[in-house]
C-alpha cells in the first residue's frame, strides 16, 4: 500500500500563536474569520493537549497527540489563500490519510467549526476536552 498523508517532519506551533496570526489576517481580510474560529475553538475547548497544529502558508494542519511517525495522517483546514482554496464563502476541510482514502468536504464558512470537530472525531477519535462552541460536539 502506498503511504500518503504527510511524510515530512511536523513542526508544531502553539495554538495561541496560530490564533494570533490568523486573527491578524482576519483583521485585514475578513474572509479568514472562519479560520480564526477553528483555532479559537481548539483553545476554548481546552483541547490544545489533544491536538497538535501548525500553519502551512495559511492552512491549519492538525494531528492527534501524542505525535508519532512520520508519516502522519493530517486534517487540513484550507484557507482562502490556499493552493487548494475553497470557493468563496466556503471552507474546505481535508483528511489526508495514510491509506489513500482521503476525504474532502466543502461547506459554508458558518459550518467551519462544526465540520472541523466532526473530522477530528471521525478521523482521529478525539473529542474536545470541553464542549464545542456552536454545538459541534
Order of alpha helices (4+ residues) and beta strands (2+ residues): alpha-alpha-beta-beta-beta-beta-beta-alpha
